[in-house]
Amino acid sequence: MSDILVVYYSQANGNTRRIAEQIHQIHGYDILEIETLKPYTGSYNEIVKRGQWEVDHKYEPELKPINFNLSQYSTIILGTPTWWYTMAPAMLSFIKSYDWTGKTIIPFQTHGGWPGHVIDDIKDICKGATFKKENAIQFDSNGGNILITYEKEIQEWINQLF
């Protein structure tokens, strides 16, 4: 077991999952996918509309139980899609559930061209943590899975994590 954990939430086309799994495959770090207890259903546009409401109301969806003890990890790589200029509500639920004092956090976000203030929002909530090597990875702006950030840049970032 590593003392580094990759934690991510992914929706729609799985763009955040794609990056988290690349990190896991290259470094072999433990990996955890956050899942909402009640899955998002409907068309992409319906999910986007619900997501906007949730962000506007600072909604924190209930999450499925996780089987990881975060106290065993010194470094957490947090990955979230950007929802209306901030993190996905599922990630908000997750990070508000833990004490981040003394942890090192490497946050990354996936976005469709509007990175917003995701990383700053994570930093505001995760008091007591040290942050490093944050990254914003862009995919197409139509909710698709076409990578805009150069793959080479992503690989360099992943290779330089540790």
Helices and strands as residue ranges (DSSP letters): E 4-8, H 15-27, E 30-33, H 44-56, G 70-72, E 75-83, E 86-87, H 89-95, E 104-111, H 118-125, E 130-131, E 135-138, H 151-159
